[in-house]
Amino acid sequence: MGAPESLSVRHYGASPGSHTHEHFQVLLGLDGVLELEVEGRGQRVDAGTGLVIAPGDRHDFESALGARCLVLDSGDPGWARLIARTPPPDALPLAQYLASACAAGRARARQQGPALLLEAWAPHAPPPPPLRLRRAIDWATLQAWAQNAAATPLSVADLAARVHLSAAQFNERCRQELGTSPMAWLRDLRLERARQLRAQGLPVADVARRCGYRSPSALTAALRRSERPHP
């Protein structure tokens, strides 16, 4: 992806508003509690826990009492297979060491930290099998099914089950073959369906119900966000 590796300690408080990145963002909690919403799903990071946010995933965060996290911005594709994986129990000591190194301005620790985090996060994660050995996903059929189920809440696991893959496998295949996350792909499908229905003259309330939005205002906001460039 070409993004440089950047390791830092960040303090979180009030929400700055949702946004996306073109790189992976890896968070390891040092202290406090950080509440996040990633592609519409609630997440929580506190001391010793962590989260990998994929490129393109829209997310927002907030900490009522303040939180401090070790944050890695990375373009390393190795993080793609770790999105659904939680960090190991010894992640907190490593995060604390790297945070101290960052505070002390140790350039070597900053340089080696990203590789240490990646290795620690999944010490036994096997490499993905060659793409040529994998069963092809019929994306057109899956798209038709997802559009017919537009009013039904769907998860990554629901989509994966339709093509006989695990959620982690489907997530990886979606990013490799479509260049986006499963939930971003599903969101775009539903927004396109919503535009079609609105063009046919259906009321916003009916369109929201048919496309799985909790309210007409939620649909209107989603359509507006999709029509302006992301930050």
Stockholm file with secondary structure:
# STOCKHOLM 1.0

chainA/1-231         MGAPESLSVRHYGASPGSHTHEHFQVLLGLDGVLELEVEGRGQRVDAGTGLVIAPGDRHDFESALGARCLVLDSGDPGWARLIARTPPPDALPLAQYLASACAAGRARARQQGPALLLEAWAPHAPPPPPLRLRRAIDWATLQAWAQNAAATPLSVADLAARVHLSAAQFNERCRQELGTSPMAWLRDLRLERARQLRAQGLPVADVARRCGYRSPSALTAALRRSERPHP
#=GR chainA/1-231 SS CCCCCEEEEEEECSCCCCBCCSSEEEEEEEEECEEEEETTEEEEECBTCEEEECTTCCEEEECSSCEEEEEEEECCGGGGGGTTCCCCTTHHHHHHHHHHHHHTTCHHHHHHHHHHHHHHHCTTCCCCCCGGGSCCCCHHHHHHHHHHTTTSCCCHHHHHHHTTCCHHHHHHHHHHHHSSCHHHHHHHHHHHHHHHHHHTTCCHHHHHHHTTCSSHHHHHHHHHHHTSCCC
#=GC SS_cons         CCCCCEEEEEEECSCCCCBCCSSEEEEEEEEECEEEEETTEEEEECBTCEEEECTTCCEEEECSSCEEEEEEEECCGGGGGGTTCCCCTTHHHHHHHHHHHHHTTCHHHHHHHHHHHHHHHCTTCCCCCCGGGSCCCCHHHHHHHHHHTTTSCCCHHHHHHHTTCCHHHHHHHHHHHHSSCHHHHHHHHHHHHHHHHHHTTCCHHHHHHHTTCSSHHHHHHHHHHHTSCCC
//
